[in-house]
Structures are given as structure tokens and as C-alpha cells.
């Protein structure tokens, strides 16, 4: 567990999984942000009071 990996660049094949994962997370955050702007949450208070 104490093995150190020296600094250096990774090849595309070595870094592809990390890059894909980070990009997917970025796209999901952007998508959710756009959905929240397009479809804001509205709570009908009278209905909400009946289910309390």
C-alpha cells in the first residue's frame, strides 16, 4: 500500500476511464441544472396541507 507512482503523464488508454467518469459527472450536473431551470418546483399548499 506504500508504493508510490512517479509523476508523469498517462496515455489516453490509461486515463480513459477517469476522463469518461469525470465528463459523465459534468454532463449530469449540467443536465440537472438545466432541468431545474426549465421545470421549477411548485408546491400546491392546499394539497400539501391535506397530506401532512
MOZI-V820439 format. One record per residue. N is the residue number from 1. SS is DSSP state (hx for helix, st for strand, lp for the rest). PHI is phi in degrees with one decimal (999 if undefined). Layout:
BEGIN
n=[N N]
ss=[SS SS]
phi=[PHI PHI]
END
This chain:
BEGIN
n=[1 2 3 4 5 6 7 8 9 10 11 12 13 14 15 16 17 18 19 20 21 22 23 24 25 26 27 28 29 30 31 32 33 34 35 36 37 38 39 40 41 42 43 44 45 46 47 48 49 50 51 52]
ss=[lp lp lp lp lp lp lp lp lp lp lp hx hx hx hx hx hx hx hx hx hx hx hx hx hx hx hx hx hx hx hx hx hx hx hx hx hx hx lp lp lp lp lp lp hx hx hx hx hx hx hx lp]
phi=[999 -96.0 -74.6 -101.2 -98.7 -65.2 -61.3 161.3 -83.0 -100.7 -74.6 -60.6 -66.6 -73.5 -99.9 -55.3 -62.8 -65.5 -64.1 -61.9 -63.4 -64.1 -67.3 -62.0 -62.6 -61.9 -62.9 -64.1 -63.4 -64.7 -63.0 -64.1 -61.2 -65.7 -64.0 -64.4 -70.9 -75.6 -126.0 -65.9 -78.5 -125.3 -108.0 -80.4 -62.9 -66.9 -70.2 -60.6 -64.9 -74.0 -99.7 -65.2]
END
